[in-house]
């Protein structure tokens, strides 16, 4: 069984596919990035402290880099990637890059503790850890 952990809790993957198929997710991302030329120089993401920001163009380029790296490592549909970085612009780019690769992501935080993190990685059968 493959489990996907979202910020709101644990959801069985078949239910996720039924409610929100990967194809629809990818199509909505494509629609988002199709409009990139209209907003390429506008601010897309601001870090939680407000000190750093990135434009839509820069954000898209960062997402593509993550996607390319994941594909180079053989990550794709039905794979799970653990995201273990502080929340911020990098976190968002990794998250979208994982979705672009067709994989699922699981968010890990230091406050979970090493035992819990190891359990989640094993339980989710994570292919990569960022």
Beta strands, then each sheet from edge to edge (+ up, - down):
strand 1: 3-6
strand 2: 9-12
strand 3: 43-46
strand 4: 53-55
strand 5: 80-83
strand 6: 104-107
strand 7: 126-129
sheet 1: 1+ 2-
sheet 2: 3+ 4-
sheet 3: 6+ 5+ 7+
end
